[in-house]
Amino acid sequence: MEDTVEIHLLGGCAVAIQGQLLVGLESPRLQALLGYLALHRDAPLSRAQIAFQLWPDSSDVQALANLRGLLRRLRRALPPLDQLVRSDRQSLTWDAQIPWSLDVAAFQVALASAHDAEQAGDLPTARAQLQTACRLYQGDLLPGLYDEWLLTHREQFRNACLEASERLAVLAEQQGDTAAAIAATRQVLQLDVLHEPAHRTLIRLLAYSGDRAGALRAYHTCATTLERELGIGPSVATIAAYEQAQRIASAVAPREAPAPPTAIAPLVGRATELATLQAAWQQTRAGLPGLVLIAGETGIGKTRLAEELAAWLGRQGVRVATAACYATTEQLAYAPLVTWLREQRPLPTLADAWLRELSRLLPEVFTTRPDLPPPEPLNEPWQRTRFFQALAHGMLTGHQTLLLVLDDLQWCDPDTLDWLQFLFALQRDAAHAVRILVVATVRSEDHALDARLRAWQSHLSRQVQVTWIELSPLNRGATDELAGQLTGQVLAPAQQAQIYRATEGNPLFVVELVRAGLAAGEPAFPTLPPRLRQVLGARLDQLSPEARAMIELAAVIGQAFTYRVLAHAHTGAEARLVACIDEAWRRRIIREQDVDSYDFSHARLRDAAYAQLSRTRRRQLHGRVAVALEAVYAHAPDRVAGQVAEHYALAGQTPPALSAYRQAAQAARRIFAQTEAHAALERAVALLDDVPPGGERNQQTTQIYEDLGDVQHWQAAYAAAQQSYRTALAATPSAQVIAQARLHRKIGTVLYAANAAYEQIDGSYQTAEALLGAPADHASADWWAEWCQVQLDQISLLYWWNRTAQMTTQLARVQPLIEHHGTQLQRAALFAQLGTAISRHLRYAPSEEAVRYTHAAMAALPPDSGLEQRTAYQFRLGFKLLWNHALAEAEQTLLEALEQAEQTGDLSLRTRCLAYLTICFRRQGRPATVEEYARRTLQAATQQTMHDYRGAALANLAWLAWQRDKLAEAQRLAQQAQQAWATHMGHYPLCWQALWPLIGIALAQGRDAEAIDAARHLLAPGQQALAPEIEVPLVAALEAWAVPRPVEARELLECALASALALGHA
């Protein structure tokens, strides 16, 4: 069957063959060449023309050479290229010989068909074609490229989609399809956020559809956007449209017109600091990624300064993503990343592997890709790296420059900090790095997290340029200027003096004092500074009673809140709620964030509103908010489990709080946020004392402490994990034998991880097995699953314990039972262990049976097994093939496993692949490749603290030095290899890698006794079996040395060495 090639250029470059997305087209130059050929597909293109367009600053000769090299790379990345493009010495011509499609071409065809249908009066067809065109337009043409030839095409397609969306909205409304008209209008605003007529249309359509809150938010979005981007308020026509919409959508009595909000506070007195920020950006553009930390007390203007830089760069077309952190214990891990990712809608075109990972944070991925398999559970440290890589792809794909703004860094979760650190390291090592600047604000008065942030900053300072900006209060002149701009008039000297005296130059105090009309009240807010209590109290007092009650409810929800949660927790009519939100927005108490979200314009306003609530009132509202969150997020409870738990806990409702904390921990573990999982479970532990003694308390204790032990095990807190498992065990009724056995088994796995004595580990497994009792056919599926897992863990222990005979006996005993009763994954593990046992028994001598078992293990894997599981089994196969001397097949299998391990981010497996590929190349006699892979192995094993593989890398570098007659270097490296193996906890059976060079060096230098000692080590029972041609003379050499016949012994050693070299075994 011929390949069907699908090419996508809108919203990012992606190519699929037979529905499978290709990887390897991430290079901007490859995308530029493919895009240029596809966009100019109607005529032959001279090579000189293409070369000039792609490399306008290079000489003709150099540009043509670049083009030839790029074509070779494109052929490797896109194998059917020669069936799409005809090439000769002078030109390239798009001449497809296989089925293909291009989204740009389909977009143009749909627009032309819509125009023809509308001209013919066929409006249904016109609308259908416009819908097709708008659906095809997934974003700007090749958004990550900025070549001159491309910009005109990009603008043309954007304008064409804008016009199509506008026309689609008109036709849909004419045909009575308001929902489609709203969707089309939203697409217009995605393309041109300053299109005020489209804002008015959206307000009107939402009102006609009965969505009062949606119309309100649409107006808020319009006003906020115009103020932020242009410094102006909505036009009279837009205000009139909103008033009309309110009359259409609601029967409530008319009220005052929604005047545009007070202007955003101007930036004054910060010219020097802004210049520092702009200089940091120029360094970033020059290729130096950077971090800027803006520090200062509350209200000093940190966020406002960051906003000014964001607006300045936004006007230049730089992608800006903004997020904030909040001082709430229920804050989910990676919350800033979720905000950043959701700001760029739609997501860039990504490989399925990356989309699956992103779905952990963005469940809406499955809305557009319901065919996508769910992501694998995150159980291994290497999987976190793959997850981080996916997040980086989601953030960076399609961009060359990026500004990330993070407000209130002192409250940032550790996982986001880790990812930012990973991102900077990734960009430092990337061939085509995105120019990234991260600007973060941090409160200087929040000292609790100083140590953590200082350690983070210290680490980053070794990777990127870190700039500190410490903001101080405004001087008298700047304070007067700010107050004057806010009031729109020059204040009298007495007023200026009063404001400066009251605010001491704090910009927030100035803004809030002016907005409060210079009034002063005396509400008692003990958690806030007295001056700020006075100012904020006056601001809140300006609200109507209904609006004040709504703000108190919003304050209980948190700093940020969605309309849906607020509406569900609110007890009044929706029309009144909409009116209250509008009032609070116009008073600048809250601000619009996106389509469904608001937050308080300053965290201190939220603090003031919350502080005024009585304890009883708080508990009542927290309970209502918990119920509202559960209802609104019933389709995705993991997203808010932590918040639900906190609200139930603050409402004094312990049972649902405990359940929600466990769910929050499980959700955190699914996105590798082990720190957050640990914190959630610790908070659950703190609530256990509130549960009355009895069965319910015991059950909760068992579940929570077992979950906590699992998290602590992953965090390498082995002693704490053991204690948690034992606490869970003590609370588990004796009748629950499966749970007790599982906990004993888990204690054994923790003991193994902690390098405990093998006898102690075995004791835990034996206890688990004894609790379960003898197998019985009538046992439940849960019993069999636990029993099978105990057996498999025991077998793994015996392998590392080097008890091969016992391992073989155990396998023979349990094999028929696991084959019949085990899960599919356990059966695959069984077959893999059978192959491993054979290899160990034969001391890694060639074995077709071991290879067959490994093939059987791969075939037994469940169909939905993830790439990481299949990669691990592929590595096992390559390992077996290597010792079977099937070197070419082993090489191919291990190279594929290496590529997949790098794709999944499994660093441990990657190291093992590199190590055994090095041996494969050594046995093939390819010294240059051995050196490359040995050095890669050394770097990887050192980073992963894998002493056995570090020793293997050093041994193979010793072999290279020996081959090059650098005997002193070879001896030093071989001895370092032996030292590394001595550090390794287990027994290492492949010491021949260093021993053969040591034997050769010792013989060459007349140190025969040392050569004999190395030969004894080669023949030790735990070492890999040798070929007869090598083993026979070695044994004879030891016998001759013992007699003693040293000359004969030396000759036999030389014979063995020659045989080993001839066979490629030395």
NUGU-508268 format. One record per residue (C-alpha): x negated, z negated, y negated. Coordinates in pm, whole numbers, plus 50000, padded with zeros to 5 digits. Each point is the difference from the previous one (the first is absolute). Example, Ala and Ser with C-alpha at 12.3 -4.5 7.8 and 13.67 -1.06 7.14 Angstrom:
// NUGU-508268
487704922050450/498635006649656/
END
This chain:
// NUGU-508268
500005000050000/498715009049656/499124972649757/502444993849717/498094989649691/501824980649727/498164996949667/501104975249735/498525000449650/502744982149803/499404962849973/496665002650180/498195022850241/501034997950365/499925024650291/501874996250328/499575020950315/502914998850243/501244969849804/496744980650035/498374991049669/496365010349975/497334975649888/496805011149831/501495016749693/499464970249770/497165016949808/501155011649652/497935032150033/501635009150332/503424994349846/499055021049697/498905029550214/503074998750224/502264996349696/498385029049815/500355023050302/503624990050062/501085002949636/498395034749968/501215012150339/501525032549872/496765018949934/496395001950122/497644976249822/496395008149939/497554973750112/498425000649656/503364992249836/500674970450230/496474986749960/500235001549619/503354981849993/498824972150230/496504996149851/500225012949641/496854981449893/497775013150280/497995032150012/501565029450186/497524996850284/500554962750037/503795003049972/500115026550275/497774978550221/502324970649939/502985021650097/498395010550330/499304963850090/503504989349900/501555027350213/498084987650303/501284964749937/503565012649956/499825018750332/498974967750174/502764980249832/502645027450045/499265018550328/502645027749952/498545009749659/498795033950121/503555007650116/501274992949650/497275014949782/498175032650059/496384997949890/497335025849930/496765000149804/501715007249669/503454984250010/502494976350156/503605011050062/502964979250111/501205019550304/501704976150241/500095010950363/501814968750120/503214982549892/499404979649684/501824983949711/499074988949649/502054974849804/499145017149671/501315033450128/503184983850135/500494982749662/499715032949815/502385017650241/502594972249960/499835002249618/500395037950008/502944997650243/501684973849779/499645022449695/501445030350184/502924979650137/500834985749659/499885034449844/502445011850266/502314970449933/499334984150341/499534964449872/500074981950341/497135021750122/498164995349671/500304962550032/498835000250363/496935020449908/499214977249706/500244970150233/497555017150235/497585006649715/500194964049874/499494986650351/496935021850049/498464987649676/498354968550133/497784995849696/497525018449782/498055029350139/496764986850158/500154968249789/496474988850075/498375031149851/499345008849637/498475035050018/500775021449697/501605027750208/502384974950157/501404982849690/502165029549889/501505003850348/500704962650016/501814999849666/502055030650095/501214984350324/500754966749831/502055017149728/501805021250258/500994968850196/501064982749679/502315028749910/501325001950356/500774962850006/501825001949667/502065029650117/500714983150335/501324969249821/502375021749794/501315019150302/500414968550209/501984983149725/502175030849952/500784999350373/500884962849987/496954987750193/498904971849771/497524985350251/498125033150024/500065003549621/498494965249964/497285008150255/499145032549820/499864982549663/497694973550141/497685028150114/500015013749645/498844966049876/497314997950267/498625032549863/500434990949632/500504963149936/500445006449623/502895024550045/502544980149795/502965023950062/499504994450374/500044962449943/503345004149820/501375021250285/498974974250256/501654971849803/503215020249976/500055010050369/499364964650121/502814987249781/502445026550129/499054990050357/500954963949922/496434986850020/500014977549692/496714983250090/498365033550069/501055013449660/498634968649836/496675003050181/499805037149912/500374991449633/497434972050030/497575023950169/500495025849725/499464974949720/496964984050166/498385033750078/500465014049650/498604968249846/497034998850235/499075036749983/501015010049646/500524967549813/503625009049913/503444988150106/502845020650150/501665025149774/503434994749851/501385024850254/498604979950291/501414967349865/503355017149954/499835013350358/499424965050127/502894985749798/502255027450135/498784993450352/500854963449969/503505008449884/500415023950295/498604976550263/501574967349904/503274986649871/498354970249830/500584995449630/497775020449770/496954982049879/497145006449766/497975031650052/496884995750214/497425003849728/496535008950115/497844970150079/497534985049760/496885021349984/497164992350238/497544977049831/497265020649835/496374995050099/498094984549712/496644982949976/498735014650330/498065030949889/496724987850149/501554990750333/501895033150022/496755018649934/498404980650289/502825010950229/499685036149893/496244998850057/500624986550351/502305029750064/497355024549880/497574984850249/502635004250271/500465036649908/496255004450029/500214988950365/499574962349980/503104982050134/500624968149809/501874967349975/501004984849667/501204964049988/501934990349686/500074962149976/501674976149763/502664973449960/503735006450041/501405023149734/496645010449860/500775037150053/498305008750329/502905020750133/500585016849664/496365011249983/500215014350354/503255017949906/498285016349704/497295014550225/502645011550251/501975017749727/496855016349862/499015013550342/503575009550089/500105023049701/496895017150141/501685006950334/498164972750193/502034984050274/500704963749912/501464974650244/500994965349884/500894969050200/500284962949941/499384969050209/502274969849982/499464962750048/502344996850296/499154987850347/502375025250153/498115029849857/499475025750277/496575013050084/499065033249842/502864996949747/497945016749722/499145028550237/503665005450083/500755002449627/497145024449942/501045021950294/503645000649899/499095010649648/498875033750135/503155014750144/500005020050214/496994989650203/497245026050035/499945021550312/498134979650261/499175002550368/502494982850230/497414973750096/499764988749637/503775001649940/500604977550303/497674974249852/501605002249655/503414993950156/498904964050057/500354995049624/502405028449920/502865000950253/501585027949795/497435023650154/502375002550298/502775012649770/498185032949952/498164999150335/502414985650259/497975017650271/496944978949925/499164974650274/499824963949880/496514986249939/498144981050268/499764961949983/496914988349813/498104977650241/496345009549956/497744996949694/499085036950008/503665009149953/499894984149656/497365025249897/502235028750109/502894984149808/497804997349691/498965036550041/503665010450008/500704980449683/497055017349834/501315034150105/503434991249863/498554989149667/497325026349948/501205032550158/500765025849735/498144982549719/496575003249842/500324971149755/501954967750031/500574968749794/501334969750187/501324971649785/500554965950161/501564972549793/499324963150074/497205004950249/499754962250053/503195002250207/498985030450203/500274997150377/496685001250191/500935031350195/500375020749682/496644986649882/498455009950333/501505034849974/498655005049647/496574990250128/500405024850286/501155026949756/496924996649782/497725001150305/501845030550130/499635018449671/496354990749976/499325017150334/502455029249960/498725035449950/502835007949755/500864966549844/503044995249780/499074986149659/501554965150008/500184972549742/501764967250080/501064979049701/501184965050086/501184971749779/499254963850090/501134967649839/497054978749899/502044967950024/500775005150373/496884984150148/501194994550358/499055034950114/496785003249804/497764995850304/501805026950200/500095024749713/496404993349905/498895007050357/502065031950001/498595011049665/496464991350110/500335021650309/501475028949804/497264998249737/497635012450269/502185030850051/501435009149661/499594993749630/501904968049911/500904993849636/501364967249861/502124999449686/500844965049874/502815000249745/500134974049725/502844992249756/500665023649710/498514990949665/502204993349697/499935036149880/500975014650338/502754974050040/501465009449662/499825037050092/501764994550334/502794979349843/500465025649728/500265029050246/502514981050213/502244991849703/499515033649833/499104983649668/497194982049827/500654963050038/499584975249719/496764980250005/501884968250087/501625016950303/496655014150109/498434965749980/502914984550191/499705025650283/496234996450030/500244962249994/502685000250272/498355025950225/496254995849937/499635037550047/501535002250350/501725034450004/502754989150241/500904970849776/500085023249698/502285025050174/502384974150140/500134980349674/500905031349804/502585010950259/501544965249985/500555004849629/497484972849915/502514974750140/499024968350177/501834979650260/499164969150200/500815006650369/497764979850230/497975022650233/497364976550142/498105027950183/499335020449686/497794993649694/502064983649725/499605028449752/500995025850258/502914978550121/501315000249649/499655037549955/501395010150340/502834975449978/501115016249678/499825034250163/502204989550294/502444982649768/500835033649844/501695011250323/503724996550059/501004973550261/500745026850261/496695017349942/498184966750007/501514991950341/498995034450128/496424994449876/499864966450179/501065017150324/497385027149945/497374973049937/500804984950340/499515034150166/496555002749844/497955017049733/501225034050124/503445007150144/502185029050105/503485006949876/501405000250353/498774964950081/501124986949663/503445015850040/500434985950350/499074964849889/502085002249681/503544986350029/501625018249706/501355035049951/497535028850006/501045011449654/499044966349853/496724999850190/499135034449860/500824987549650/497794969250048/497075020850126/500355022949701/500044970449762/496894984550156/498255033749993/500845005949634/498704965049921/496765008850180/500464971350245/499755024750290/498645035150026/500825029750221/497465008250270/501415028650207/503325013350123/501174966850144/497614973449871/499464977249703/497584972349921/499644973849730/498155013349699/497634970550039/499544975250283/500354971149756/503555010749915/500854997550368/498314965850015/502044987849704/503305011550151/499194984750338/498824967049852/503394993749841/501834999850335/500884967050161/498744993650353/503495003050144/500645032649818/496685014250119/500774992150365/503405016549968/498595031549841/497105002550248/502514999250283/502045028049843/496895020949943/498894995650363/503385012550123/499885028949752/496535010850114/501094999550365/503045021449921/498265025449776/497035004450235/501884997950330/498565034450086/496414988649934/499864961950030/496214999050037/499575010649638/501524967849867/499634975150285/497474979349806/502224998949694/503044990850209/498034971750162/498894986049664/503495001049856/501514982850305/497244973649985/500644993649630/503724998450076/499314972450255/501255021350293/497254994250258/501205018650316/500435034149834/496784993949804/498034994850323/501465031450154/499185020249690/496434986449982/499385011350359/501415034249918/497835001649687/496924991950205/500855026850256/500575025249722/496674990749841/498195004350331/501515034750038/498155010249683/496854980850091/500604973649733/498784971450216/499354977249702/503615003349887/501224994950358/497944968350024/501364987149669/503625006850103/499544981450328/498304970649830/502974997249766/502275000550306/497924972250159/500504979349684/503785002850046/500064989350366/500274963349906/503365007949839/501445010650339/501584971250194/498134990650321/501305017150312/500175033550172/500355020849683/496904984249848/497985004950320/501005036550019/499075006249636/496684981650048/499145021150305/500795033049832/498354992449667/496804985350143/499605028250253/500365025449717/497514979949796/497544999750290/500275037850031/499145003949631/497134975050016/498615017850308/499915032649807/498384982349703/497264987350237/501064964049930/499674992850371/500034962149990/503115000049781/501665025750227/499364978450307/501544970149822/503065020349897/500525012750355/499664964750135/502524987049745/502415027550107/499324991250364/500784963249943/503405009249850/500895024550279/502344985650265/498504999050348/502865021750126/498795029149786/497175009850234/499555035349864/499484987149646/497604973150125/498045025350205/499785023649703/498614972449781/497374990350260/499015036550030/499695002749622/497824969049995/497765017950251/499735030949780/499064978049702/497364982150207/498555033850099/499915011249638/498274967349909/497245006450260/501074970350211/498714995250353/501465024850246/501084971050223/502094985149716/501645033649928/500755004850367/501574965350012/502605010049740/500865031750192/500254980650327/502374975149838/502185028449870/500115015850346/500844966850167/502874994049759/501505033850077/499724994550374/499895026250271/501555034349937/503575005550115/502025032149991/502934982649835/497904988349704/501045011749653/498335028249810/498584974449753/498464980350288/498385031250145/498705011549662/498274966349944/498674997750355/498565035249981/498354992549668/498394968350137/498565020350289/498635026949769/498404974249769/498414982950302/498615033350119/498505007149659/498354965750006/498525006850344/498535032749872/498164983049716/499124970750230/498265025850222/501994988550305/500505034850137/501014990550356/502604975349875/501275025749752/500425025550280/501864975050220/502294990249717/500815036349923/500855007250362/502364970050004/501925008049681/499925038149998/503245006350194/501834973349801/498975012749657/500745035850106/503534989250096/500864973249745/497645004549705/500825017149675/498835035749952/497154988249780/498994973750258/499915026750272/497715021149784/497764969649946/499974993950376/498775035350077/497354996749731/498814967150151/499885015850346/497715027049869/497894974249818/499704978450313/498735029750200/497455008249732/498854963849985/499814997350382/497905031750021/497914988149705/501175030149798/498835025050260/501945033250013/503564995750131/502755025950012/502444972550095/499294981049676/500675031949805/503295005750189/501214965049920/499215005249633/501995032450000/502854981050167/499834973249728/500345026349730/502935016150180/501714966050036/499994992449628/503514998949850/501035032649829/500264982149666/496484985850023/498205001749671/496865019849933/497914968150002/501034991550359/499435035150127/496635001249825/498874968450180/500885015150337/498315032949907/496844980549928/500234984150346/500175034850151/496965012149805/498124968850110/500725007450368/499135037049963/496664990949846/498924980350308/501315028150222/497425023049833/502795022549865/498145000349671/501735029249828/503464986550085/498964964949906/498665012349668/503235018249914/502184970750107/497964974549807/499845022149690/503785002950002/500314962450046/497554994849711/502005022749771/503224981950090/498394965749958/498905010149652/503515012649927/501614967650117/497334978049846/499024982950328/496474989749900/499174982650326/500985030150210/498205023049758/496804980350059/500355002850378/500615037549979/496885004449787/497914979450243/500975019350313/499775033649826/496434990449916/499314994350372/501715033050079/497785018949756/496914981650128/500765011150354/500485035549873/496554998949837/501215004749639/497734977249795/501225010649655/503604992350091/498914967650168/498394988749677/503115007949794/502354981650234/497664970950066/499734993049628/503785002649960/500414976150294/497524975649850/501834999349668/503424996350161/498944973650254/498244979549732/503105000549781/502224989850294/497534973850135/499985017250340/496644988450134/500135020050324/500495033049818/497504991149731/497504995350282/500965033750148/499405017349667/496594983749960/499115009250359/500825036649941/497985000349678/497174985050207/500405028950247/499685024849714/496844983249870/498575000150355/500765037250035/498185005949671/496984979850120/500584972549741/499324972850254/499754969749768/503315008649833/501605006650338/498884966350140/501244981449689/503435016550016/500344994650377/499184963149962/502564997049719/502555015650236/499264973850263/500404972449741/503405014149900/501145000650364/498864964050043/502314990649709/502975016950168/502274974950177/500655021150310/497725017250245/498715034149882/499465024450290/498365029549819/496634985649908/498305031150142/500395015349653/497154977949876/498234992950331/498905035750072/498185003549664/498384965950062/498865011050348/498605032549860/498154982049718/498614973350232/498695026150247/498485020549718/498174969549867/498884986650340/502284969549993/501255004550354/501274964150039/502425005249709/501175032750157/500684981350328/502024973249815/502125027049836/500505016650343/501244966850145/502564998349717/501125035750075/500654990650364/501834967449922/503454997850167/501875000349669/498375031849874/501365035550039/499295016050336/497135024750003/499865033950168/498214998750341/497215022049862/499274972249750/500924968550191/497925007050315/496615003149824/500834970449774/500714977250298/496835012550169/498024993249683/501154963849993/499104996150368/496555015349945/499414977149699/500884969450209/497485007750279/498105006449762/499205037149983/500025005049618/498755035850003/502735010850240/502554980349803/498985017949680/500245034150170/503484991650128/501104988849652/498745032649854/501925018950273/503204981049919/499545006349627/499465037350060/503175001950211/501994981449735/498765023649730/500765030750213/503564987850066/500554991049635/500394963250094/497054987149799/
END
